């Protein structure tokens, strides 16, 4: 009787582990990056990156996700004043000093994987790029 009880418990635990592992395999591995993006960036750039027409740029096809990826960590952390976009609109991107280097890295990797822009960026690369960032004189949103 005791043996069948433990066998039943073991079977249930094994079944639960199989179910949990299969659910986790299908999830976004950059879920923290997605949540951080939605919280810190989504209110302006929208959750899908489409922005606000003629006010906030669409970042899905931004040069910062392609040829200027090395500038993205600095842009996220320090923001930018007088940002000129394609439609000749000048906007200010606020700073994000509360984000850690790991959180910035997770946001970047979420964008790179979710929007299929390219390979992931290592935390070492993000850390080095942040160390090399010139700190602007006038920082918007501090």
FENHUZI-V432749 format. One record per pair of residues at least 4 apart in sequence whose ideal C-beta (glycine too) atoms are under 7 Angstrom apart, sorted by the first residue. I is the first residue (numbers start at 1). J is the second residue. D is the distance in Angstrom with one decimal. If there is no record, write none. Layout:
<<I	J	D> <I	J	D>>
This chain:
<<1	5	6.5> <2	6	6.6> <3	7	6.2> <4	8	6.3> <5	9	6.5> <6	10	6.1> <7	11	6.3> <8	12	6.4> <9	13	6.4> <10	14	6.2> <11	15	6.3> <12	16	6.3> <13	17	6.4> <14	18	6.5> <15	19	6.4> <16	20	6.2> <17	21	6.1> <18	22	6.4> <19	23	6.5> <20	24	6.4> <21	25	6.6> <23	27	6.9> <27	31	6.3> <28	34	5.8> <30	34	6.0> <30	106	5.8> <30	109	5.1> <30	110	3.9> <30	113	5.9> <31	35	6.3> <32	36	6.1> <32	106	4.9> <33	37	6.1> <33	106	3.5> <33	107	4.8> <33	109	5.6> <33	110	3.0> <34	38	6.4> <34	110	4.9> <35	39	6.2> <36	40	5.7> <36	103	5.4> <36	106	6.2> <36	107	5.1> <37	41	4.9> <37	42	6.1> <37	107	5.1> <37	110	5.7> <37	111	6.9> <38	42	4.1> <38	47	5.5> <40	96	5.9> <40	99	6.7> <41	45	5.0> <42	46	6.2> <42	47	4.5> <44	56	4.7> <45	49	5.5> <45	51	5.3> <45	56	6.0> <45	59	5.2> <46	50	4.7> <46	51	6.0> <49	58	6.5> <49	59	4.7> <49	60	4.2> <49	115	6.8> <50	58	5.2> <50	60	6.7> <51	56	4.2> <51	57	5.0> <51	58	4.3> <51	59	6.4> <52	56	4.2> <54	87	5.7> <54	89	6.1> <55	89	6.9> <56	91	6.7> <57	62	6.9> <57	85	4.4> <60	115	5.8> <63	67	5.6> <63	68	4.9> <64	68	5.0> <64	69	6.7> <64	71	6.1> <64	72	4.7> <64	75	6.1> <65	69	6.5> <65	111	6.2> <65	115	6.9> <65	117	4.6> <66	117	6.8> <70	129	5.8> <71	75	5.7> <72	76	6.2> <72	108	5.8> <73	77	6.3> <73	104	5.3> <73	108	6.9> <73	126	5.1> <73	129	4.5> <73	130	5.0> <74	78	5.6> <74	129	6.6> <74	130	6.8> <74	133	3.9> <75	80	6.1> <75	93	6.9> <76	96	5.6> <76	99	6.8> <76	104	5.2> <76	107	6.6> <77	95	6.9> <77	96	5.8> <77	97	6.8> <77	99	6.8> <77	104	6.3> <77	130	6.2> <77	133	6.6> <78	95	5.7> <78	133	6.2> <78	135	6.5> <78	136	5.7> <78	139	6.3> <79	93	4.4> <79	94	4.9> <79	95	4.2> <79	139	6.4> <79	140	5.3> <79	141	5.9> <80	93	4.8> <81	92	5.1> <81	138	5.8> <81	140	4.9> <82	90	5.4> <82	92	7.0> <83	90	6.8> <83	91	5.1> <83	92	6.5> <83	93	5.5> <84	88	6.6> <84	90	5.6> <85	89	5.3> <85	91	6.8> <92	140	4.3> <94	140	5.5> <94	141	2.9> <95	139	5.2> <95	140	6.7> <95	141	4.9> <95	142	5.4> <97	142	6.9> <99	103	4.4> <99	104	5.2> <101	105	6.2> <101	123	6.9> <101	126	5.7> <101	127	5.2> <101	130	5.6> <102	106	6.4> <102	123	6.3> <103	107	6.5> <104	108	6.4> <104	126	6.0> <105	109	6.2> <105	121	6.4> <105	123	5.0> <105	126	4.1> <106	110	6.2> <107	111	6.5> <108	112	6.2> <108	121	5.2> <108	126	6.7> <109	113	6.1> <109	120	4.6> <109	121	6.0> <110	114	5.6> <111	115	5.6> <111	117	6.6> <112	117	4.8> <112	118	5.5> <112	120	5.9> <112	121	6.8> <113	120	6.7> <121	125	5.1> <121	126	5.7> <123	127	6.0> <124	128	6.3> <125	129	6.2> <126	130	6.2> <127	131	6.4> <128	132	6.5> <129	133	7.0>>
